[in-house]
Amino acid sequence: MRRWARLLPLVAAAACSSLDEGEAGVVGLEIQVPELLQTLEVGEQAQLSARALDADGETVDATILWSASSAALSVDPTGLVTGLAQGSGDVQASVGTLTSARVAFSVLAPADTIIIVGDSVFVIPVLADPPLAATLAVRLESRSLPGPVSARPVIYQITRPAAGTVPVVQLTGGVQSDTLMTGSDGTATVGLSLVAGQAAPDTAIVEVRANRTRGSVVPGSGQRFIVLFQ
């Protein structure tokens, strides 16, 4: 179900008397923005909605125009915003000479793939002193805007062995699942180690995945790291 999260106030650029005759009585514009939709990747879209209001707060049948302030994004006559290029900009609705407050957007490079960096299979000596950890690393990349994709979440999750009452392996920080942000080089790294005092399993498996800002899965998600304890 779509949730609407923001109500933006009217900014009056001129007196209402300057409105076209067919739009007389409009004194305000209400823009509704679906929650968490003000960050887009290139190619992604967000649907805005607006209505013209009279002095009693009732909807007025008036033509609402949309405009975008930056080449980073576009908006069509229905209020559908599309990310076009990396950058930022804002969108505004208007009726005659009345304009709404601006809705700001950030447009990011698309996360087109997730790649394992280095090894995907590790062998950890069980009797090593001090205990050793496997370092697991992936990188998010954009192919349409070639280069690393920074400041995006990557999820690491131990899928084997099941945690049970007392986990026997853990990620950095003592957790079974962790969400890490990619750095400026597009990488996100985590360690996997035995839990102190627990018997080592034969094998541990860690799955990694990432989502784009609108929720679609980044290609390459679901890859696995395999850690053998010997």
N, C-alpha and C positions, 0 to 999 in steps of 0.2 A: 504494500500500500504506500502510495506517495505521501510523504510528510512535507508540510510547508512550514518553514522555520523563521522567516524574517519578514517584517513589515517595515517598509522604508517610507519616510515622510516626504511630503511634497516640498519642492523648492519652486516658488513662484518667480518666474523671470519677468513677468509683466502683468498688468491688471487683467482680470478675467474678461473685461469688456472687449479685449482684443481677439477673443476666440471667434472662430467662424460661427455663423448663425446656427448651423446644424449641431454645434457642440456647446451651445449656450447652457450655462448652469453648471459646468464642470469646474470644481474648485480644488480638486485634489486627485492624485494618482496613487494607487496602492500596488506595489510590486511584491510578489511572493516568490521566494527562492527556495527550492528544495534543499533540505539540510545537507551540508557538507559537499556542495556541488561547485564551489568557487575555485577549485583547483582542477585543471584539465590537462591531459596530455594532448599533444598534437594529434588531431583527428577525432578526439572525443567531443561529446556534445552535452549540453545541459539546457533543459527547457525552463524558461522563465514564464511567468504569467503576470498580467497587469489588468487593472480595471479602473475606469474613470468614476469619480465619486462626485455627488452634488453636496450641497451644504448640510443635508440631513444624513450624509453617509450612505446614501443609496446609489446603486450602480446606474451610470448614465451610458446610453448607447452612443459611443463616440469612437471615431477612428484613432487608434493608438499606433504611433510610429515608434520604431526602435532604431537606435544608432549605436555604433561601437567607436571607441576613441583611438584604437590602435590596430595596426596591421597584424598583431599577434592573434586576433580573433575576429570573427564576424558574427552578425546576428541577422536572422531573416525576419520577414514581416510577422511571424507568429511568436517571436521571442526566443527562437531556438539558437543558442550560442554554440559556435564551433571553434575549437582551438586550431589555429592555422600555423603558428610559428612560435618558437620558444620566446617568452617575454611576458609582459603583463599589459593589462588594459582594462577598461571598464565599459559597461553597457548602460544605456539610459533610455527611458521611455518618455514620450511626449504626446501631448494633445494640444494642438494649436501652439500657443506660446508658453504653455505650462510644461515644465520638465520635472521628472522625478529625481530623487537622489540617485547617485551613480552606484552601480553594483560592480565591485572590483573583482577581477579574475587574474589568476596566475596560470600561465600556459607552460608546461614542462615538456622536455624531450620525452618521447615515448619509450617505455621499457619494452624492447622487442624480443629480448632473449635473456635467459639466465644460464651462465656457463660455469662449470666447475673449474676452479683454478688449481693446478697441480694435481696431486693424486686423489683418486676416489676410493682406493683400497689401502688400508693401513694394517700393519702388524705391530702389536704392542706386547713386549715381553711382560709376562705377569709378575715376574720376580724382580723387576727393575727397581733399584733403590737409588735416588727417590723415584716414586712412580712416574711413569711417562703418560703423556696425553697426546691424542691425535689432534692435529690442527686442521679444521675443515674450512674451506674458503670457496666462495662463489663470487662471480661478478655479473652485474646487470649491465647490459649494453643496449644502445639504440643503433639500429641499422639505417633507419630513415634519416636520422640526424647523427651520423657516425660518431661514436665516442661512448665513454662510460656514463652511466646514469647514477647520479649521487642523491643522497638524502631520501631514499626509498626503502620501505620495509621489506626484509627478507625473513622468512620463518624457517627455523630449524626445529625438527621434532624427532625424538627417539621413537622409532616404531618397533624395535626389537632390541632387547627383551622388553616385555610389558613391565611397567613400573612396579606393579604389585603393591603390597603393603610397605615394603622397604626396597627402594630402587637399588640396583647393583651397578648401574652406570649413570653418568650425569653429564650435562653440558656445563660450561663455565657458569659459575654462580649457583651450582647445585640444583638446576632445574631440568625438567624433561622436555620442555619446549620453550623456545625463546625467539623473540622478534627483534632483529637487529637492523639498524639503518646503514645503508651503504655509505662509504666515505667518498671523498672527492675523486678517487680512482675507480669508483663503482663497486668496490669489494665490501663484503661482509664476512667476518671470520669468527669462528667459535671453536672452543676446545671440547673434546670428549675424553672422559677419564673414568676410572673405576671409583666407586664409592668406598671410602676407607672402611676396612673390616668386612667387606662383602666378598664372597667367592666370585671369581671372574667367570662370565659366560664365555662360551666358545666364540660367539659372534655378536656384534652390536650393529644395528642399522639405523642410520639417521637420514630422514627425508628432508629435502629443502624445496621451498616453493616461494613464489611471489605473485602479487596481484597488481594490475594496473589500477589507476585511481578510480575508475568506474566499476571495479570489481572483477573484470575479466582476468583470466589466468595468463600470466606471462609464459610464452613458449619456453620449454625446458624445465618447467616446474615438475616436481615429482621425481627428479633424479635422486639417487641414493649414494650415501657414503657407507662403505662396509669396513668395519674395524674387527680384526681377528686378534683374539687374546691367546698367546701361546707361551 
